[in-house]
Amino acid sequence: MNKAIRGTYSIEMLKRVEGIWWDVGEKKWFEGNIYAFLVRDSKKWEWLFNVKIEKDFKKAIVHPVSMSKPNDKVRRQLLAKTIVFRLSRDKQYLCHPIGLAYVNKSRLHYKRISDQLDIPSELRKLADKIDKYGNFISVKSGIKDKLCIAIKIINQSPHDIARKLLEVFILEKIEAL
């Protein structure tokens, strides 16, 4: 079991397959490894996740597929959420701008982080590097100045990379609530 922000969670890899998927945002097909994971969060709820990593590491996607207690309105909103990691300019990291989940009037929101002190300790420990998103990825929007978590891909096993990407989702979105 891994220590989380407010308790413990466990991750079990169920399967890995090579496959293809349609990316709605980019309107194109991607090819790579698709991992299926079972997660038990600190509240003992079960989640099924897919982690998709493009074969050249240009992009990775983490998204929940289902959860064991769909009657919770706030957590149910997480089923519609996905986080995306992009390959850094130096091609050594998969990067994602940090967005911590919080609830306001029964609605799920994310807070982008600009200050290192706002990053939960478990997320800091998981990161291989944390810096401004614009220092990793070429982007022109306001998000370039927000902090980003970077997961190293050089000399790492694909399974370990997939697991770390999933843990970013767990710590940012599920355990942060």
C-alpha distance (Angstrom), angle and dihedral (degrees) to the residues before:
residue distance angle dihedral
M1 . . .
N2 3.76 . .
K3 3.78 124.7 .
A4 3.78 111.3 -115.6
I5 3.79 133.4 -170.4
R6 3.81 94.7 -88.8
G7 3.74 106.2 16.3
T8 3.76 136.5 -39.9
Y9 3.76 135.6 -42.4
S10 3.78 133.0 -177.2
I11 3.78 131.7 -146.2
E12 3.79 126.2 -157.5
M13 3.79 122.1 -176.0
L14 3.79 108.7 -137.4
K15 3.78 101.9 -179.6
R16 3.79 147.0 -17.1
V17 3.78 123.2 -151.8
E18 3.76 135.8 170.1
G19 3.76 108.6 -121.8
I20 3.77 150.5 131.0
W21 3.80 132.4 -101.4
W22 3.77 138.0 -174.7
D23 3.80 115.8 -117.2
V24 3.80 108.1 -147.8
G25 3.81 94.0 -164.9
E26 3.80 95.9 51.5
K27 3.81 94.3 31.0
K28 3.78 94.3 -135.1
W29 3.78 143.1 98.7
F30 3.78 122.9 -96.7
E31 3.79 128.0 -162.9
G32 3.77 127.2 -154.9
N33 3.79 145.3 84.9
I34 3.79 121.7 -26.0
Y35 3.80 117.2 -161.7
A36 3.80 125.4 -165.0
F37 3.80 116.5 -154.0
L38 3.79 135.3 -177.4
V39 3.82 113.1 -146.2
R40 3.79 127.0 -168.4
D41 3.79 108.3 -163.7
S42 3.80 128.9 -152.7
K43 3.83 89.8 -87.7
K44 3.82 89.0 54.4
W45 3.80 92.6 -112.6
E46 3.78 116.2 145.0
W47 3.79 123.3 -129.8
L48 3.78 130.5 -174.4
F49 3.82 113.8 -146.7
N50 3.76 137.7 -174.7
V51 3.78 120.0 -152.1
K52 3.80 113.1 -168.1
I53 3.78 120.0 -167.7
E54 3.79 118.9 -173.1
K55 3.81 112.4 -126.0
D56 3.84 93.9 -112.5
F57 3.84 92.8 39.8
K58 3.83 91.5 -115.8
K59 3.78 89.6 133.7
A60 3.80 140.6 4.7
I61 3.79 129.3 -169.5
V62 3.80 129.7 -159.7
H63 3.78 118.9 -167.3
P64 3.78 138.3 158.9
V65 3.79 115.7 -119.3
S66 3.81 100.4 -171.9
M67 3.79 143.9 -16.1
S68 3.80 134.7 -148.7
K69 3.82 99.2 -123.8
P70 3.81 108.5 42.7
N71 3.82 92.2 167.3
D72 3.83 91.2 81.4
K73 3.82 103.2 95.1
V74 3.79 97.1 -159.1
R75 3.78 98.0 46.6
R76 3.80 90.4 42.0
Q77 3.81 86.7 64.2
L78 3.80 88.0 64.1
L79 3.81 89.5 67.4
A80 3.81 88.3 71.3
K81 3.81 93.2 50.5
T82 3.77 128.5 94.9
I83 3.76 131.0 179.1
V84 3.78 121.4 -147.6
F85 3.78 128.1 -152.8
R86 3.80 121.2 -161.1
L87 3.79 129.9 -160.4
S88 3.80 113.5 -101.6
R89 3.79 120.8 -119.7
D90 3.81 90.3 -107.0
K91 3.84 89.7 50.9
Q92 3.81 92.9 -128.4
Y93 3.82 101.3 104.3
L94 3.77 143.7 41.3
C95 3.81 105.8 -136.0
H96 3.79 135.1 -158.8
P97 3.83 129.2 176.3
I98 3.81 106.8 -118.3
G99 3.80 114.0 -110.8
L100 3.80 116.1 177.0
A101 3.79 116.2 -156.3
Y102 3.79 121.3 -124.3
V103 3.80 135.2 163.4
N104 3.80 126.7 -122.7
K105 3.83 119.2 175.6
S106 3.82 92.6 -16.4
R107 3.80 91.3 -53.7
L108 3.78 124.7 117.4
H109 3.81 116.3 -126.6
Y110 3.80 137.1 170.8
K111 3.76 127.9 -133.6
R112 3.79 116.5 -151.0
I113 3.79 111.4 -142.1
S114 3.82 127.4 -128.3
D115 3.81 100.0 164.6
Q116 3.82 123.3 66.1
L117 3.82 89.6 -143.3
D118 3.83 89.9 65.1
I119 3.80 92.5 60.7
P120 3.83 113.0 99.9
S121 3.80 112.5 -116.0
E122 3.82 94.6 -120.6
L123 3.80 90.5 54.7
R124 3.82 90.3 48.9
K125 3.82 89.9 51.6
L126 3.81 91.7 49.9
A127 3.81 94.9 50.3
D128 3.77 120.3 90.6
K129 3.79 87.7 -158.0
I130 3.82 137.7 -1.5
D131 3.80 122.7 -159.8
K132 3.80 141.1 127.1
Y133 3.80 112.0 -52.1
G134 3.82 90.8 -126.5
N135 3.81 89.7 60.3
F136 3.83 89.4 62.5
I137 3.81 105.1 30.0
S138 3.81 132.1 36.7
V139 3.82 102.9 -117.0
K140 3.78 132.3 147.3
S141 3.79 101.0 -162.0
G142 3.82 127.6 95.9
I143 3.79 89.9 -94.7
K144 3.82 89.7 77.3
D145 3.83 89.4 83.0
K146 3.81 94.8 49.3
L147 3.79 120.6 97.2
C148 3.76 119.6 -95.9
I149 3.77 133.7 -159.6
A150 3.79 114.1 -134.6
I151 3.81 123.5 -159.2
K152 3.81 115.6 -161.4
I153 3.82 115.6 -123.9
I154 3.82 99.9 178.5
N155 3.84 112.6 100.7
Q156 3.83 91.6 -2.1
S157 3.80 126.4 121.5
P158 3.82 114.3 -112.9
H159 3.82 89.4 -123.5
D160 3.82 91.9 54.6
I161 3.80 91.1 48.0
A162 3.82 91.7 50.5
R163 3.80 91.2 48.8
K164 3.82 92.9 50.2
L165 3.81 91.6 48.9
L166 3.80 88.8 51.9
E167 3.80 91.0 49.0
V168 3.80 89.6 55.3
F169 3.83 88.5 58.3
I170 3.80 92.1 46.4
L171 3.80 94.3 49.7
E172 3.83 96.1 41.2
K173 3.77 99.7 41.1
I174 3.82 114.3 17.1
E175 3.78 106.6 29.3
A176 3.79 92.9 37.5
L177 3.83 90.4 67.4
